[in-house]
Amino acid sequence: MPIFRSALKMFLWSLLMVASAAACASEISIEWEIGNRFRMFDYISWHEAPHAGSSAALFEKMAPRKNENSASWLRRVLAAGGSPYGAERPGAWVEDDKALRPRYQDGFADAPPFFSIKARLVVAGSHPGMPADARCVWRMDGQVIATHACSGEIASDALPATGALLEVSTGDAVLARERLVPTVKIVLGLGDSYGAGEGAPDVPTTWHPALKDGDWLSLGRRDIDGFVKKAPVWLSQRCNRSFYSYQNMVALRIAADTPHSTVAFIHLACAGAEIVDGMLAPQRMVPGQGSQCDKRTTRDAVDPACDTPVSQLTAAVGALCKVGTQPLPDQDLDRIKEALLPLEHQRHQLAWMNELRACPAGQLRRPDLVLLSVGGNDIGFSGVIKWAILPSLHSDKFIPRLMQTRKVVSAVRRKGGVVCPSPGSPYCEEAEKTSAVERIGQLPLRFVALDTAFRKLLDADAGTVVLNTYPNPLQKVAGTMCGDKAKSNTRNAWYLMRIHIPEMAQQKHWQFNLTEGEAGIVNRDVIPRLTQTLARAASKLRWRVAAQERVMDGKGWCTGRYLDMLSPANIGQWQPYDDNVRMVRTGADSFLTQWPGNQDRSDGLLGAFHPNAQGYAAMADVVLYTLKK
C-alpha cells in the first residue's frame, strides 16, 4: 500500500504538471551559478589543460562568503593554509626571466573552455510545489546531464564557454528553461608596491632555529643568511606581487558577488613603480634585482637583470589584445608626453617612454575595472622615511671620531636616497635636490598623462578607474604620533636597517629611529598634501577615489606585539600573519617576513612601511565600499 500511494501521488502530480505547465511556467525558474569564477585558479595545481571542477573547488575554499568582511575572510584563508600561489604551483603569470617576456598566458582574459556550474529549481507564487521524492531530468542543449530529485541541486563541469540551453522536465512536462550565458569580467591591478602586496609574500621566510644567540649584526650577513630555511615566495618574484594584495582581495570579492561571470584579474602592479618609471616605461631597478645592479652607472637603457622588460601598460595591452600588438603611433605617444613636458623633476624619464604598444582597432577586450595605487614613489615617500630613520649629522656627534662619522653618515644618507619632506625641513644637507612637497606639486601632470594613456591604450572609461589614497601608518591614536625615544638605537623596530652598511663603517651610537618629532614633520608637510593631491587629481579626471588615509588609525607602526627586534634565539616567536594590532610592517617585521637568505636580492627590508595582510584586508574593504557607492 505505501508503494501504491507513492506511485499514485507521483502520477497525479505529473498530470498536474502537464496540465498547468504553461500557466505556472513563470512560477518555476532555474537558479544557477558558476563555480570556477576566478581565472587565476584555472591554472593552479595542474600543468595541462585547466579543469573546471578543480578550479571551482579552489574558488569555493578561497572566495569570500556572503556578509564576510575582508578581515574575517583573511583569518579563514590563513587557517586553511594561506595563499595558493606557491613555487610548486605556478599560475597563469609567466615570469620568463630567460626569454624576457613576462606575461599572462595566452587566452587568460578569455573564458575557460568549460564552466563548472550548480543549478536548482526555484518555486514561487501559488505553485503547488514539488514532492520531496519527485524526479527531474536536466538537459543541456538536449543532452541529459542529470536525473535528480526535483528539490535538489545538480552540478556539471560541462557548460561551454559559449553558453547553453538548460532545460528541466519531469515526465512530459517541461518545468523550466534557462539560457545560461557566462561572461568574463576583467579587472586590472596596476601601480606600485601597495597595489602589488609588498610586505606580505605568498610564502614568508621560514627560519631555522638560531644556532647561537647574540646581536643580529654581530653574527654577520653569512650567519644570518644561513638561518634562512626557505626564502620567501611571491607570485611575481621580480615585482613582489602577492595573493594578499588588496587588489587581489577586491577581485576575489567581485568574483564572489557575480555568480554568472568569471573574473580575469590581470595583476601587474610592481613594487617601486612610478607613473612614468614603471607604468608608462619599463621600470628601472625592481625589488627583485641582484647585487650587480648596485654598480650600475646609467639607467637609460633597460637592463634585463635589473629592470622590467616592459611597462605595465604594454603588459596590460598584451594581455587584453585578441591579436598581436603594434607600436603606439607617434602622434598618440606625443599626446601622452604632452602633459609631462613642464616637468622639472626626473624629466629625463620621458626618453624611456619608447616601448608602449597598442592593440589594433576592434581587437581589445576592455577592462571592467582598473584598480590603481600610484604616486608615493613619484614623490619619493620612501626617501622621506629614510630622512627620518637614518642617522643625521646633527644626531651623531661622537667627538673622537667626529670627522669620520660625518663622512660616513653623509655617504649613507646620500646613497640611501634621502628625500627632504619640504624645502624648510631640518637635516637636509645630504638629501636629494627636490623635496617631496615640490614633487607633489608636479604630480597632477603625471596623472593627466596616465589618464591619456588609459584612454588611448586601454579604452578605459574614467568611471572604471579607482585610485587609492595611502593609509597613514604614523598615528598611534588620532592626533598622537608614533615615535621612538630620542637617542634610542638598540633593538628597536628599525635596528636592522643598518645591515646594509659595511660593518667597519657602523657606529654603535648611531640613532636608527623614528622620533615623534620627525613623524610630526612628515605628517604635517607630506601626508596631507599627498592625500589632497591624489583626491583632487582623480576628481578632475573623473576617477573614483578610495580614501584610505584613516585605515590605520590606532593601528600604526608602534602598536601591537613584537615591536622591538626579536633576538636570534627568539626567532621562533615570529608569526608573520598573526592578527596583530598594527596593520603596517616595521623594519623588524620586514626582515623577519621577507629576508631573502642566500638569494641574490636586496628587498629584505623593503616591506617596511607597507601594510601587512591585515592592513591590505582593511584597504580592500574601503575599495569595496567605494565601488558600492
Residue, then its C-alpha position, 0 to 999 in steps of 0.5 A: m500500500p505505501i508503494f501504491r500511494s507513492a506511485l499514485k501521488m507521483f502520477l497525479w502530480s505529473l498530470l498536474m504538471v502537464a496540465s498547468a505547465a504553461a500557466c505556472a511556467s513563470e512560477i518555476s525558474i532555474e537558479w544557477e551559478i558558476g563555480n570556477r569564477f576566478r581565472m587565476f585558479d584555472y591554472i593552479s595545481w595542474h600543468e595541462a589543460p585547466h579543469a573546471g571542477s578543480s578550479a571551482a573547488l579552489f574558488e569555493k575554499m578561497a572566495p569570500r562568503k556572503n556578509e564576510n568582511s575582508a578581515s574575517w575572510l583573511r583569518r579563514v584563508l590563513a587557517a586553511g593554509g594561506s595563499p595558493y600561489g606557491a613555487e610548486r604551483p605556478g599560475a597563469w603569470v609567466e615570469d620568463d626571466k630567460a626569454l624576457r617576456p613576462r606575461y599572462q598566458d595566452g587566452f587568460a582574459d578569455a573564458p575557460p573552455f568549460f564552466s563548472i556550474k550548480a543549478r536548482l529549481v526555484v518555486a514561487g507564487s501559488h505553485p503547488g510545489m514539488p514532492a520531496d521524492a519527485r524526479c527531474v531530468w536536466r538537459m543541456d542543449g538536449q543532452v541529459i546531464a542529470t536525473h535528480a530529485c526535483s528539490g535538489e541541486i545538480a552540478s556539471d563541469a560541462l557548460p561551454a564557454t559559449g553558453a547553453l540551453l538548460e532545460v528541466s522536465t519531469g515526465d512530459a512536462v517541461l518545468a523550466r528553461e534557462r539560457l545560461v550565458p557566462t561572461v568574463k569580467i576583467v579587472l586590472g591591478l596596476g601601480d606600485s608596491y601597495g597595489a602589488g602586496e609588498g610586505a606580505p609574500d605568498v610564502p614568508t621566510t621560514w627560519h631555522p632555529a638560531l644556532k647561537d644567540g647574540d646581536w643580529l649584526s654581530l653574527g654577520r650577513r653569512d650567519i644570518d643568511g644561513f638561518v634562512k630555511k626557505a626564502p620567501v615566495w611571491l607570485s611575481q618574484r621580480c615585482n613582489r606581487s602577492f595573493y594578499s594584495y588588496q587588489n587581489m582581495v577586491a577581485l576575489r570579492i567581485a568574483a564572489d558577488t557575480p555568480h554568472s561571470t568569471v573574473a580575469f584579474i590581470h595583476l601587474a602592479c610592481a613594487g617601486a613603480e612610478i607613473v612614468d618609471g614603471m607604468l608608462a616605461p619599463q621600470r628601472m631597478v625592481p625589488g627583485q634585482g641582484s647585487q650587480c645592479d648596485k654598480r650600475t652607472t646609467r639607467d637609460a637603457v633597460d637592463p634585463a637583470c635589473d629592470t622590467p622588460v616592459s611597462q605595465l601598460t604594454a603588459a596590460v595591452g598584451a594581455l587584453c589584445k585578441v591579436g598581436t600588438q603594434p607600436l603606439p603611433d607617434q602622434d598618440l605617444d606625443r599626446i601622452k608626453e604632452a602633459l609631462l613636458p613642464l616637468e622639472h623633476q626626473r624629466h629625463q624619464l620621458a626618453w624611456m617612454n619608447e616601448l608602449r604598444a597598442c592593440p589594433a582597432g576592434q581587437l581589445r577586450r576592455p577592462d571592467l575595472v582598473l584598480l590603481s595605487v600610484g604616486g608615493n614613489d613619484i614623490g619619493f615617500s620612501g626617501v622621506i622615511k629614510w630622512a627620518i630613520l637614518p642617522s643625521l649629522h646633527s644626531d651623531k656627534f661622537i667627538p673622537r671620531l667626529m670627522q669620520t662619522r660625518k663622512v660616513v653618515s653623509a655617504v649613507r644618507r646620500k646613497g640611501g636616497v634621502v628625500c627632504p619632506s619640504p624645502g624648510s625641513p631640518y637635516c637636509e644637507e645630504a638629501e636629494k635636490t627636490s623635496a617631496v612637497e615640490r614633487i607633489g606639486q608636479l604630480p597632477l601632470r603625471f596623472v593627466a598623462l596616465d589618464t591619456a594613456f588609459r584612454k588611448l591604450l586601454d579604452a578605459d572609461a574614467g568611471t572604471v578607474v579607482l585610485n587609492t589614497y595611502p593609509n597613514p601608518l604614523q598615528k598611534v591614536a588620532g592626533t598622537m604620533c608614533g615615535d621612538k625615544a630620542k637617542s634610542n638605537t638598540r633593538n628597536a623596530w628599525y635596528l636592522m636597517r643598518i645591515h646594509i652598511p659595511e660593518m667597519a663603517q657602523q657606529k654603535h651610537w648611531q640613532f636608527n629611529l623614528t622620533e615623534g618629532e620627525a613623524g610630526i614633520v612628515n605628517r604635517d608637510v607630506i601626508p596631507r598634501l599627498t592625500q589632497t593631491l591624489a583626491r583632487a587629481a582623480s576628481k578632475l579626471r573623473w576617477r573614483v577615489a578610495a580614501q584610505e588615509r584613516v585605515m590605520d588609525g590606532k593601528g600604526w607602526c608602534t602598536g601591537r606585539y613584537l615591536d622591538m627586534l626579536s633576538p636570534a634565539n627568539i626567532g621562533q616567536w615570529q608569526p608573520y600573519d598573526d592578527n596583530v594590532r598594527m596593520v603596517r610592517t616595521g623594519a623588524d617585521s620586514f626582515l623577519t617576513q621577507w629576508p631573502g637568505n642566500q638569494d641574490r636580492s636586496d628587498g629584505l627590508l623593503g616591506a617596511f612601511h607597507p601594510n601587512a595582510q591585515g592592513y591590505a584586508a582593511m584597504a580592500d574593504v574601503v575599495l569595496y565600499t567605494l565601488k558600492k557607492 
